[in-house]
Structures are given as C-alpha cells and as structure tokens.
C-alpha cells in the first residue's frame, strides 16, 4: 500500500467500490483514513421498472471536489496513448509508464510558464 512509501499519508479518497471491509482494514492495518467519496446522483445506475412505472428524475450533474480530482487525473493520463489501455503485464512497467505520463504533464506545464 502507498502508506509504506509515503509515511505522511493520512487520508485516501476512494470510489464506492472500496466501501465496507476495505475501510476497516486500511484503518486497522495501516493507520490511514480511507474516505469513500459518494456519488452525486442517486446511484441507481440501471434499474428495473415495473410496467407503467416512470423512471426517477435525475437532479442534474454536480461536481464532487475529490471525485473530480481523480477523474481529471485519469483524463490527463489517458491522453498518453500508451496509458489509454492496459497493455502492461508487469506492475513495475505499468507504474513506470504512469510516472512518465506525469513527467510529460509537468514538463508541458513548466514549458508553458
């Protein structure tokens, strides 16, 4: 886990897929607070409707701050062709390409300044 490499790490934001025992294990085993970022909609996704029943009305799009940061980061990394699909068989190789993606991003930002 990232806590071993980053001793100052105190909080991790995660998607709803990590809810449940993962939150408890992160706190007990690693001493880190794993916070689940909730969706802004009702989270029903695909639902079955009874005949004649109307679907629920969506309230509209709402930006959730921490969820947006994660999605934005994935969007930046997805602009690198090598990272657009899971090509790597080795985790170390995949991590190296992610790091190169961030180097590319930072280099572009520094060049624009």
DALINDA-V551415 format. One line per field, one symbol per residue. psi: psi as a letter, one per 40 degrees, with the letter a starting at -180 (. if undefined). A space follows every 10 residues. Layout:
psi=???
This chain:
psi=iddddgdehd hhhiieeeib ddddddddde fihhhhhiid aeedbhihii hehiiihiei hhhhdddddd dddddddeeh ddedigdheh dddddddddd dddddddddd de.
